[in-house]
Amino acid sequence: MSDKHIVKTDWKGNLTFQSEIGNHKIIMDAPEMAGGKDLGPSPKKLMLAALSGCTGMDVVSILQKMRVEFSNVNIEVQGDVTDENPKHYFKMHVIYTFTGKNLPLEKLEKAVKMSEETYCGVGALYRKAIEVTSEIKIIEA
């Protein structure tokens, strides 16, 4: 039996919406130049956050199980948007930046690959529709 996730979203006036996700609330809005009040991120940009959070949780969990010690992980997701309507992402690029001493590149690569190919449901869905690429950077600290 599959899980069903439900998110409830209410209009808060102008172009502002509030979504209830479990016990959490997220405000979404358009930037002022698009007629909003910029009270929260745009729904489209939340797609980038969803990918970074999904893969980030996977990678950290996998690296912890591998006993890789790191001091920080930063995930940047860059999304390229079409010029024509409906404007949507046609490509996303994920940059994983790991900070630590003598980090084993092969284990970092394995953790990222496992997230991309096996665990991250957000990335799996996006890859069915758009190109998703990634790279790894290491900061010695």
Buried (B, 14 or more C-beta within 10 A) or exposed (E): EEEEEEEEEEEBEEBBBBBEEEEEEBEBBBEEEEEBBBBBBBBEBBBBBBBBBBBBBBBBBBBEEEEBEBEEBEBEBEBEEEEEEEEBBEBBBBBBBBBBEEBEEEBBEBBBEBBBEEBBEBBBEBBEEBEBEBEBEBEEE
